[in-house]
Amino acid sequence: QVRVAESGGGLVQPGGSLRLSCTGSGRIISFTAMSWYRQGPGDQRELVAAIVGGGITRYADSVKGRFTISRDRAMSTVYLQMDNLKPEDTAVYYCKLKSGVDYWGQGIQVTVSE
């Protein structure tokens, strides 16, 4: 069994920052690809950022220049640094870890509001 634990969400004012963390543990402790998705109210789940073992990253156009994805050397923990947050970034953020199959976290709320 693989456990995926997310942390770091919360309420922040526009222009503020948050850092999300996600760690996989259990039967598999190293993953080939790690990514963050989000789902806002009434929206479909969308890819926010992804990173693979070689360090290659990919971002949604809406977050380029504001969000940074990174991971530890062991490819067991992935981070999402979110700067200059906007109200439209409000969503539940999900971590996905890939090792043959996809393992999803439960999701963590990020709210950007005055």
C-alpha positions in Angstrom: 0.0 0.0 0.0 1.2 3.5 -0.8 0.2 6.5 1.3 0.3 10.0 -0.1 0.2 12.8 2.4 -0.2 16.5 1.4 0.3 19.5 3.7 0.7 23.2 3.6 -2.6 24.5 2.4 -4.7 27.2 4.0 -6.0 30.8 3.6 -3.9 33.5 2.2 -4.4 37.0 0.9 -4.0 37.9 -2.7 -0.3 38.4 -3.4 0.7 36.1 -0.7 2.6 32.8 -0.8 2.1 29.2 0.3 4.2 26.0 0.0 2.6 22.7 -0.5 4.3 19.4 0.3 3.5 15.9 -0.7 5.2 12.7 0.5 4.7 9.2 -0.6 5.4 6.3 1.7 4.8 2.6 2.2 5.4 -0.1 -0.4 6.9 2.4 -2.9 9.1 5.3 -1.7 10.5 6.6 -5.0 8.4 7.7 -7.9 9.2 8.4 -11.6 6.9 11.4 -11.9 5.3 13.8 -9.5 2.7 16.4 -10.1 0.1 18.8 -8.7 -3.4 19.2 -10.0 -6.2 21.4 -8.8 -10.0 21.6 -9.0 -11.8 24.8 -8.3 -15.6 25.0 -7.6 -17.5 23.8 -10.6 -14.3 23.2 -12.6 -12.6 20.1 -13.9 -9.4 18.9 -12.4 -6.5 20.5 -14.2 -2.7 19.9 -14.2 -0.8 22.7 -12.4 2.8 21.5 -12.5 4.7 18.3 -13.0 8.3 17.1 -12.6 10.1 14.0 -13.7 13.3 12.3 -12.5 15.6 14.3 -14.8 14.3 17.5 -13.3 12.2 18.4 -16.3 9.2 20.5 -15.3 6.0 21.5 -16.9 3.5 24.2 -15.8 0.0 25.3 -16.7 0.2 28.7 -18.5 -1.9 30.3 -15.7 0.8 29.7 -13.1 4.0 30.1 -15.1 6.4 32.6 -13.3 4.4 32.3 -10.1 4.6 28.6 -9.1 7.7 26.4 -8.8 7.6 22.7 -8.5 10.6 20.8 -6.9 11.4 17.5 -5.4 13.9 15.8 -3.1 16.7 13.6 -4.5 14.9 10.4 -3.5 11.9 11.4 -5.6 9.7 10.7 -2.5 8.6 14.3 -1.7 7.4 17.0 -4.1 6.8 20.6 -3.3 4.8 23.4 -4.9 6.0 26.9 -4.0 3.1 29.3 -4.9 3.9 33.0 -5.0 1.8 36.0 -5.9 -1.3 34.0 -5.4 -4.6 35.2 -7.0 -8.2 34.6 -6.0 -8.5 32.4 -9.1 -5.9 30.0 -7.6 -8.5 29.0 -5.0 -9.0 25.3 -5.4 -8.4 21.9 -3.8 -4.9 20.9 -4.8 -4.1 17.2 -5.3 -0.7 15.5 -5.5 -0.2 12.6 -7.9 2.8 10.3 -7.6 3.5 7.9 -10.4 5.3 4.6 -10.2 3.8 2.4 -12.9 0.3 3.4 -11.6 -0.9 6.7 -10.3 -1.3 7.4 -6.6 -3.4 10.4 -5.5 -3.5 12.3 -2.3 -6.8 13.3 -0.7 -6.5 16.9 -1.7 -5.8 20.1 0.3 -7.7 23.3 0.3 -6.0 26.6 -0.9 -8.1 29.7 -0.5 -6.9 33.1 -1.7 -9.1 35.8 -0.4 -9.2 39.1 1.4 
